[in-house]
Amino acid sequence: MRYFFNYQYLPKGAEQPIDTGDAVQITDEQTAKPPTLPAVGDNVRINHVGVEEKSFAGRVKSRLFEYHVSDEQSDLHRCMINIVVEEIDEDWGKLIK
């Protein structure tokens, strides 16, 4: 099974999240077990390095797991994971020391 995940940012007052870019693929070497992902309620900071996307931070509002399976070709098994991070009023300096 291959895993792909995408983080979307939900600004305060918005009804729909903003798509933050391409999904990220976990390599075959990393699929011995599913990737560790933040749970609903976890605080997350996404720092984009070397790309034009804006970095953002917030709390995980929802996670959606969409599975694609093939009876004929097991190498086509995929899990698409979408994580919505909502903007919050949080002092990140108080979360860690």
Residue pairs with C-beta under 8 A, 6 or more apart in sequence:
1 31
1 34
1 77
1 78
1 79
2 25
2 26
2 28
2 31
2 77
2 78
2 79
3 25
3 26
3 30
3 31
3 34
3 35
3 78
3 79
3 81
4 23
4 24
4 25
4 26
4 78
4 79
4 80
4 81
5 23
5 24
5 26
5 35
5 37
5 80
5 81
5 82
5 83
6 19
6 20
6 21
6 22
6 23
6 24
6 80
6 81
6 82
6 83
7 20
7 44
7 46
7 83
7 84
7 85
8 17
8 18
8 19
8 20
8 82
8 83
8 84
8 85
9 17
9 18
9 20
9 46
9 56
9 58
9 84
9 85
9 86
9 87
10 16
10 17
10 18
10 58
10 61
10 84
10 85
10 86
10 87
11 18
11 87
12 86
12 87
17 84
17 85
17 86
20 46
20 53
20 56
21 51
21 53
23 80
26 35
34 79
37 63
37 81
37 83
38 44
38 60
38 83
39 60
39 63
40 60
40 61
40 62
40 63
41 59
41 60
42 59
42 60
43 57
43 58
43 59
43 60
43 88
43 90
43 92
43 95
44 57
44 58
44 59
44 60
44 83
44 85
45 55
45 56
45 57
45 92
46 55
46 56
46 57
46 85
47 55
48 54
48 55
56 85
56 87
57 85
57 90
57 92
58 85
58 86
58 87
58 88
58 90
59 85
59 86
59 88
59 90
60 83
60 84
60 85
60 86
61 84
61 85
61 86
62 83
62 84
63 81
63 82
63 83
63 84
64 81
64 82
65 79
65 80
65 81
66 79
66 80
66 81
66 82
67 77
67 78
67 79
67 80
68 76
68 77
68 78
68 79
68 80
69 76
69 77
70 76
70 77
